Amino acid sequence: MLRPEKMCRVSVTGSKRAMEQTIEAVHDLDMLHVTEYDGSWDGFEPGNSLDGTNEVSDKLVTVRSLQSILGVSEEDAGPTRVVTDEAIEEQLDEVRTAVNELDDRRDEVRDELRAVEDQINTMAPFVALGIDLDLLRGYDSLSVVVGEGDSDEIEAVLADSDVGTFELFTEDSVVAVFAQAEEDDLQDALVGATFSRLEVPEGDGDPTAYLEELEHEKQQLESKLSTVEDELNELRLDHAGFLLAAEEKLAIEAQKGEAPLTFATTENAFIAEGWIPNERYEAFERALSSAVGDAVDIDRIEIAEYDSEGHAESHEEVEREGGNGGEPVGSSVDAPEPESESQPQETVADGGVITMGDDAPPVIQDNPSGVRPFEDLVEVVNRPKYGEFDPTVAFFLTFPAFFGFMIGDVGYGLLYLALGYGLYSAVDSDVLKSLGGVGMWAGGFTMLFGLLYGEIFGLHTISNVVWPALGFEGAPFHKGLQPAYGEYAIGWLTLSLLAGMLHLAVGWTFDFIENLNHGLWDAVTESGSWLLMLFGLWAWVFSGAAGSAPDFLYTAEEGIFAGNPFPLGFAGLPAIDLFSVGGFPISAWLLVFFAGLVLLALADPIEVVEFLNVFVNVLSYTRLAAVLLAKAGMAFVVNLLFFGVFVTDDGAWHFGISHAPSYYLEEGVYHGHEVTEVMFGGLMHSGIAGLVGGLLVLVLGHLLVLVLGITSAGLQGVRLEYVEFFGKFFEGGGKRYNPFGYERAYTTDD
């Protein structure tokens, strides 16, 4: 689970006469992640695509173009079908002709409609002006200009100009100027005024009547466009299944036809290489041998372990299984006779194996089904490299627990669970399904912690009813919001620090194990140094030496965590003061911290400037307790406004669910405790209007808490994973396993 599946590199060598048959067989197996030949071998060249591949690609482009025009989607597929080359040749031409004709007609109508709409838009000012269109042009001795502007300003400018007699017609800021002057002179005169000229539309008579004609023409064009689109929709319904199936068949043929481009070839032979899961090699070898017989030589040329930087650190020698007398692979790649004597001479992996390229294996994450939804959250950062730890399981074990701890409410947990299940079951996107799975896990842990806190939608019903019914006085834990249980807030803060220490320690331990690949000294200096600093500093803090810990963490007088409500049986770590410098006692724990700091400086002096990460990163986990109290406070306020709250002499707050808080104040006693005050009377006890308004506050308030739970608890939990935890050991950059093959959805060979 912490490592991807082990991969092996496979070589398939054979005569070119068997290449097409081999491609068919390998494609059907859908196992081989093909390595692209890098051109580094003497005497070998990248292969050429198979005959007819260009024609297939052209047809594929045509099919996809038709799908785009018709708006074909996967919902239009219908049942799977057998599609022959003859059917594609005949039906594709028929569909293309019909679709192109309708598409051309649609474009023409759209162009006409667009032109009419432009004319309609330009007619509005002339309709407002109310002058017949033929009266606005065609004069021999008059110039007419129509536009929008300030008529008073225009009149003043024209009066001061050389323009002769003129007259203005104005309506709603639309101005028509008639003048006995050349049009250019009139335009020059109007430059000094606020005036935007409008072109007079084609047409005669009343502009209102002309506008009505344009509107009628628009309706006719819209009807034509609707008819064409209906015909295109009928074509989509008739031929969508064929087009999807044809695209799939052509895509498969193009994929097969272009496969030789990744091979190393000579005049008579080819070599293909790639990666498959090691445990599937025997099945691959048997199936391929059964399909092509002795025409090809199938070799498992290496089973490699890679370090976190993707370099081969060890090589498991394997013997040729294709009839080479058990000769270990590692010196050459044999091509069948007759063949050139040239052999590959370059690109040798660290294990001595001559390969097509120095590529790391693709990554197949090996996680149980319940953990897989978290893989997509890991990929938000990056896919794990082949040789580094996969943090998915650690993410799975910690993120839902962090989230559930921060929200901790049965009601909210049920809603998160329902929302996650709805997302998981209702959508087709793998990413959204994964988010749904994460939501279900987060909701489950929220319910679990809600039971422990005894809360449902911020109410203490479970604590007051369910737990007593089971023989307990109340819920095992409390969030610490109420004064009566204020010590829990301190306890959660302390436990948040301990959780941070443990989480970070796991991250640096992963890094320590990975660095062991480079040697024990590298692991100790690069990773062990951080572990020493982490435990040294925080052991010193928790020892309380020289007042190193604030009172809320530890008091020497009590010998336990101050205010801690949990019976941990922990009396603090011993200070172990060895000597003092200037009156300041030096604890053995500080020496451990400084020893780690020295080791870090030996590994990389630049990283020394980040030595406070062991302090700051742990403090970052206090956000767990902070969000816990914040969300509890928000839910409390919502319930306070609706139910009201009264206070008893033991410092406890109680909601007025069955009676108004004033009732309990009048009674004076609640479950053996004196009622001291009413904090708020509650909207539900304030009449019909208060009840209606209160219900709105109750529903919207809890919905707000629900949403903010995702944006606060969810984002804060993810931040702790990505920044604090992943940053200690995880780099990512692995390649997705993409085997040569095709998962059919619309076609079948049967």
N, C-alpha and C positions, 0 to 999 in steps of 0.2 A: 504493500500500500504506500509506503514512503518512497518507493522507487518505481519508475515506469517499468513496463514490461521489457524483458531482455530481448534485444533484437540481434539478428544475424545478417551478415552480408552474403548475398547469393549471386552467383555468376551463371548465366545461361549462354552457352557457346554452341554455335552450329553453322551449318552451311546455309548460304542465302536461299537455297532452294526450299529450305524448311522454315524460313523466317516468317512468312505470312501465316503459316499454320501455327507456329509457336506464338505469334502475337495473339491469334484467336484464342488459343488455350490459356495463355497467361491472363488475358482480359477476362475470360469467363471465370477464372479462379478468384479474381479480385483480391489478391494478397500482396503483390509485389509493389512496394514503393520504389519506383524506378529512379536510379541515379543518372543524371545527365552527363554524358561523356564530355570531358573538358578539353579534348584534343591534345593531350599531353603525350600520347604514345606514338613512337616512331612507326610509320607504316600503317597507321589506322586513322581513318577519317570519320566524322559524323555521317550517319546514313542519310539517305534521301527518302522522302515520303513515298508511299506506295502509289502505284499507277491509279489514276482516277480520283485521288484525294482532292485535287483542286476543284473538280466538278462537284464533288460532294460538298465542299465548303461553300461553293456558289449557291447550291440548292439550299444549304442550311441558312445562308444569309437571306435568301428569298423567303423561306418559311418563317423566319423570325420577323421579317418585315411585314408579312401578311398578318402574323399574330398581333403585331403592334397596331396595325391599321384597324383590325377588327376588335381589338381590346380583349383578346383571348386570355383567360386565366385558368388556373388548374382546376377550379370548380366546374369548368365546362368540359372536363376530360371524358366523362362517361366510362364505360368498361374498357379494360385493356383489350388490345387487338393485335392481330398479325398484320404488319405492313410490308408489302413486297416492293422491290425496286420498280416493278412495272406499274404498281398502283401509284407510287410517288410520281413517276414519269408522266402518267396520264392525268391523274386527278390534280396534281399540283399545277399543271398548265391551265386546266379548266378553272380552278379556283383563282389563280393569279389573274387571269383575264377578267373574270367577273368582278373581283375585288378592285382591280386597278380602274376599271371603267366607272364603278360606283365612287371610288375615291376621287377620281378626276371630276366627276359630276359634283360631288360634295364640295370640292375646292372651288369650283366655278360658282356654285350657289353662294358659298361663304364670301367669296370676293364681291359678288353682286350685292349681297346683303350688307356687307361692310360699307360699300360705296353709298347705298341708300341711307344707311344709318348716319354716315357722315353728312349727307345732304340734309337729313332731318335735323341734325344738330346745328347746322348753319342757318336753318330757316327761322329759328326762334326769334332772333332780333328783328327780322323783317316782318314776321307776323305781328310783333309788338308795334312796329312802325306803322303798319297798316296801309302802305302805298303799293299799288300794283307794281309787279316786278318789271313790266315792260316800260313803265314810266321812269325807271331808275337808270336807263341807258339808251343809247341810240340817237342822241341829239347832235346836230351839226354845230350849233352856236352855243350850246350849254355844256358845262362839265358837271358831272354829278359824282359825289363821293359820299359813301355811307360808312358810318363807324360808330364806335362807342366813346363817349367823352362828356365833358362839361359844356353844355350848349352856351352858357353865358360867356365862358372863357373863349370858346371858339368864335362866337360873334364878335367879341372885343378884338381878338387877334386879326380876324378878317377885315374889320373896320379900319384897322391901322395899317393894312397891307395895300399893295397895288392892285389887288383883285377888284374888279369893277362891281357891278350890281350882283348881289347874292341874296339868297333867301334860305332860311333854315327850317326844317321840319323835325320836331323832336317828340319822342315818346319813350318814357322809362329809360333815360340815358342813351337811347339810340338816336343818332342825329344824321339826317340827310341834308347835304349841302348842295344847293343848285347855284351855280355862279357863271357869269358871262366872262369866262377866262379860259386860258389853256389849262388842261388837266395838270400839267407839270407845275405851272405857276400856282395853281390852287393847292397842290400837295406841298409845295415849298412854304406857302403861307401857313398851312396847318401844322408845320413842324413846331412852331412856337406854342401850340396849345396841347392840352391833355386830350389826345385823340388816338384811337386804335382803329385802323381802317378794316372794313369787312368787304369781302368780295361778294358782288351781287350774284346770286345763284341763277343758273339757267332756268328758263320758264317764263310764262306770261300770266298776266291776270293777277287775281287776288292771291296773296301769299298764303292765306288761310286755306283756300281751296287747293292750292298747289301742295301744301303740307298734308292735307287729307289724302291727296293722290299718292304722295310718298308713303304715308302710313299704310295705305291699302297695298301698295307694292311690297312693302316690308312684310306684311302679313302673308302675301302670296309666296314670297321667297322663304319665309320661315316654314310655311307648309311644305314647300318643295324640299327644304332641308330635312324636315322631319320624315318625309317619305323616303328620301335617300338613306337616312340613318336607320330607318326601320328595315329597309332592304339589306343594309350592311349587317344589322343585328340578326336578320334571318340567315344570312350567310354564316355568321358566327355560330349560330345554333346548329346549322347543318354541317359545318366543316371544322369546328373547333377540335373535336376529338381526333380527326384525321391530322390536323396541323400539329397538335401536341405529340401524337404518336410519330409523325414524320420527323419532327424536330429531334425526338429522342433517338430514333433509328439513325438519322443522319449524324447526330452528335457522336454516337457510338462509332459509326464508320469513320468519321473524321478523327476521332481519338485513336483508333487503331491505325489509320493511314499515316498519322503523324508520329507514331511511336518510333520508327527507325531514326528519326532525327536525334534521339537521345542515345542511340547505339554507337559503339565503335565498330567500324566495318572495314573490310578489305575488299578486294575484287570478288572473292568467293565466299567469305565468311562474315559472321557478325558476332559481337559479344554484347550482352545486356547485363547490367548489374543493378542491384537494388537491395532493399531491406525488407525483411518479413519478421514477424515475431518468431523467436527461436523455437518455441514449442510447436509451431505450425509448419516447420520446415519439412518434416517427414511427409505430412499430408500434401504439401506443395510438390515435393519431389515425386511422390507416387502418382498424383493426378496428372502432372505434366508429362511424366514418362509414359503414362498410359495413353495420353493424347497424341504425342508425337514420336513415341518409340525411341529408337537409337539415333534419331537424326540430330539430337542435341545432347550436349554434355552439361549436366546440372551439378554445380558445386556449391557447397557452403564454405566460403573461403575465409570467414572469420566470425567468431563470436566475441564481441569486444565489450569491455567495461570502459566507460569514459568518465573522466573527472568532471568537476563542475565547470571547467572551461571548454569542455567538448573535445579534449584531446584523449587519444587512446592511452590508457595507463597500463592496461594488461591485455594480453591476447591469448585466447584459448585456441591452440592449434587444432585444426580439424583435418581429416583426411579426405581426399577426393573420393567421391562416391560414384564417379562416372567412368571407372575403368582405367585409372592411372596407377595401378599397382600399389595403392595406399601411400603414394608420395605426398608428404605434407605440402600444403599450399604455402607460398610465400616468396617464391623466386620468379615465377613467370605465369603468364596466362596462355594456355595452349589453345591453338585454333586447329580445327580438323583439317586433314589433308584433302585435296592439294591446297597449299596455302603459302603465303609469303613467309620467308624466314625471319622477317622482322618481328620482334616481340616487344611488348611494352617495356619501357625503360624508366619511366618516371612515376611520380605520385605514389610513393611507398608509405604506407601507414606505419605507425610506431611499432606495430607487431611484426613488421617485415613483410606485410602482404601488399602486393602491387594491386592498386585499385584505380578506378576511373577518376576519382576525385577524393579530396580530403574532407569529405562531408561527414558530419555527425549523424547518427541514426535519427530517424523521426521518433516522435514521442507518442506512446500510447499510455495514458494514465491508467494505472491499475488500482481502481478503487471499487469498493462494494457499491451496489446499486443505490443504497440509501445515502451514500456520501457524494455521489456524482453531481447532484445539483450544485454543489459548492465549487465544482471545477470551473464553471463559468465566472464565478466571482474571483477565483485565482487568476484566470486569464485576463481579467480587467488590468492586472499588473503585467502579466506575461505568462506564456506557457512555460512550464518547467523545462530546463535543459535535460538531456538524456541522463547525465551523470550527477544531477543534484537532487536533493530531497524534494519530493512533491509535498507542498504544505497543505494540500487539500484536507487530509485527515485531521491535522492540527486545527485548521480553520473550522472544520465540522465539530470538533470537540469543544471549542472555546467560544466561537461567535454566538451560537444560540444560547449558551449559558450566560454570556455577558448580557445579551439582549433580554433574556428572561429575568435575570437578576435586576436589571434597571427598571423594567416595567412591572413585573411581578403582580399580575392581577388575572384572576380566572376569567372575568368577562372580556377584557381586552384580548386575552390569549385565545379565547374561543373565536373572536372576530378575526384575529390574525390567521388562525388556523383555517377558518372558512374562506377568507380572501385568498390565502395561499393555495388551497385546494381548487378554488374556482379558477385561478390563473393557471394552475398546473393541468387541469382537465379540459379547459375550454379553448386554449390557444394552440396553434401549431408551431409557433416559434420555439426552437430549442432553448434560446436564452430566456424567454419569458417563462417557459416550463421550469427551468432551473430556478428562476426567482420565486416561482410558486412553491417549489420544493423547499427552498430556504425559508420561505414564509411559514410553511407548515411546521418545520422544525422550531423556528423562533416562537411560533404560537404555542407549541407544545411545552417548551421550557417556560414561557410566560405563565401558562396555566399551572405548571409545577411549582414555580416560585410563588404564584398567587395563592395556592393552597397552603404553602408554608407560612406566608404572611397573613393568611386568613382574610383575603380581600376579594371582592367582586365589584367591579366598577367603582372602586374606592370605598365601598361600604364594608363594614366589618362583620357582615352576616355569617360568613364561614367561621370566623374566629369566635363569634358569640353563640352560634347555633350548631354548626357541624362538628367542630372539635369537641365542645362539651358533650355532644351526643355520643362521641366515641370514647368518652371517659377522661378527656383532658380538660384542664381549666380554660384553655384558649389556644390560639395558634402558637406553634413553636417559636416563631420569630415575629418581629415587628419592624416596620420600615424606619421608625425613629422620628417620625414627624411630630407626634404628640409629646407634650412635656413629660407625660407619665412614662414614656419609653424613649426619652431623649438619649439615653446611653447607647441605644442601638445605632444611632447615627454615627457616634464615635467608633462603635464596633465595626460598622460597615466600611468606614474610612480606613481603619486599620487593616481589615481584610482585603480591601482594594489594593493597598500597598503590597501585601503578601502575594496576592494574585499577580500583580505586576512583576514582582521579583521572580516568581515561578515561571511566568510566561516568557520573560526575557531570558531566563536561564535556559529554558528549552531551546530557544532560538540560537543562542550562542553555543549550546551543546551540539546542535545540528551542524553549525559552522565548524566546530572543533573536529567532528567526525569527518566532514568533507576535507578539511585541511590536512588530515592524516594522510591523504593521498600524496601530499607533497613532503611528508616527513613529520616526525613527532615534534621537532623543534618549531617548524612552521605552525603546527596546530597549537602548541603551547604559547607561542609569542603572539600569534594573530587572533586566537580565539580564547585560549585559556587565560590570557591577560585580562580580558573583559570579565570573565567569570570570577577571577580573583578580586578585581576591583568591585564588582557587583556585591559579592558576598562580604568582602572586607568592610566596605563602606556601610552597608545596611546592618551587618552584625554589630558594628560600632554604634550605629544609631539605636538599635534595639537593646543594646547593653546599657544604655543610659549613661555612659561614661561622660564625665565632665559636663553633664547637662546637655548632651548631644541630641537628646530626643525631647520634643515638646511634651508638656504634661499630658496632653490628650493621648499620647502613645504609651508613655511609660512613667511611672513614679516610683522612685526607690523606696518610698515609705510603704507603699502598698505591695510592691514586688510583683505586680501584674499590670496589664494594660489598663490604664485609668479609665473607668467608666465602661469597661468591656463587659457586655452582658453574657458572654459565652464562657463556659467553664473549660477553658483550654488547658488548664493545669500547667500554664507556662509562667514562670516567675522571672522571665527576662534572662538574656544571655549574660554570662559573667563579663565584667569589664576587662579583666586581665591587663591591668596597667603595669607596664614594664619599667618605665622611667618617665621623667618629666623634663620638659624643655621650657625654661622660663616660667616654671610653675604650672605649665599645661601638661597633664598626664598623657603619655603616649601609650595607647592600648595596642595589644597584639593584633587586634582587628585592623587598626590603621596600618600596621606594618604589612599585613596581607594586601591591603589596598595599594600601598606604595610599591610592593613587589610586583603586582600586576601592572602598575603604571610603568615601571622600569622595563618589564618584558614588552609592553606595547611600544615603548620608545625604541627598543632594539629591532622590533619588526618593521615599524614605519613611524619615524619621528613626527611626520605631519599629523598623524592621527591623535597625537597627544593632546592637541588643542580641543579635542572632543571628549576628553576624559570625564567631563561632568555628565555625559549621557547616562552613566550608571545611576546618577541621582535624578536627573530631569526626566528620563524615560519612565522610571518607576513612579514619580509624582504624577505623570500623565494619567496613570490608571486611577487616580482619585476621581476622575470624571465618572467612573462607575457609580460611586456613592453619590456624587453630585446630581447626576441625572435621576437616580433613584428617588432622591428627596424632591427634586423639581417636579417630576411627574406625579408623585404622591401629593405634593402641594396643589397642583393644578386640579387633580381629581377631587381633592378635599374641598377646594373653593367651589367647584361646580355643585357638589352635593350640599355644601353649606347654604348656598343661595336657594336651593330648592327645598331641602328638608329642614334647614335651620339646625343650630348646634347649641347645646347647653354644656356646662362644665361642672364637674364634681370636685370634691375637696381633695381627691387623690391625684389631681392634675390631668384627668382623662377627659377627652372630648367625646360627646355622644350626639348622634344625629336624631332629630325628632321625626322618626319614621312613623310610628303608630300614633303619637300625640304631639301636639305643638310643644316646643321647648318651654313656653310659659307654663304649660300644665305641670311639667316636672318641677319647675321652680316653685309653683304653688304647693305641690305635694311635699317638696323639701328634701325628699330622699329618693335615690335611684340605686337599686341593688345594694343597699346597705351603706351607700355613700351620700353625703350631703350635697345637694345641688346648690352651687354657689352663685352662678350667674348664667344668663342667656347671652351667647355670643351673637346670634342672629336668629330672628323669629322664623324665617323660612317662607318662601313665596307660596308654597303649597298650603300654608295655613293662613293666607291673606285674602281669602275670598276667591270667587270664580276668575276674575281678571288676573289675580296673582297666580292662580293655579295654571291658567293657560300660558301666561308669560313664563312661568317657572318651568313648564314642560318644554317650551322652546329652548330655554337656557340649558336645561338638563340634557336634551338630545344633542344640540349643537355643541355644547361644552364637552361632552364625552367624545363626540366625533373629532373635535379639535385635539383633544388629548390623544386620541387614537392616531391621528395623522402625525402629530408632533412626536409621537412615540417612534414612528418610522424615521422621521427626519433627524431626531436627536439621538435616541438610543441606537437606531440602526447605523447612522453615519458615524457616531462616536465609536461604536463597536468595530465597524469596518476600519476606521482610522487606526485604532489600536492594532489591528491585524496588519494592515498595509505598512504603516509607518514604523511602529515600535517593533513588531514581531518579524515581519518579512525582511525588514532592513538588516537584520542581524545575519542572515544566511542565504537569502533568496535573491537570485539575479534574473533568472528566466531567459528566454530567447530560444526555446526549443522549437523544432519544426513539427507541424501537425502530420500525422501519418495519413498519407493520401494515396492509397493503393491504385494501381492501374486497373481500372474496371469501371463499371457503371451500374448504379442501382436503378433498375427499371421501375418506372411508375405507370407508363401508358402503353407499353408494348409487351408482347410475349413471343417466345419462339415456338410455343406449342400450337 
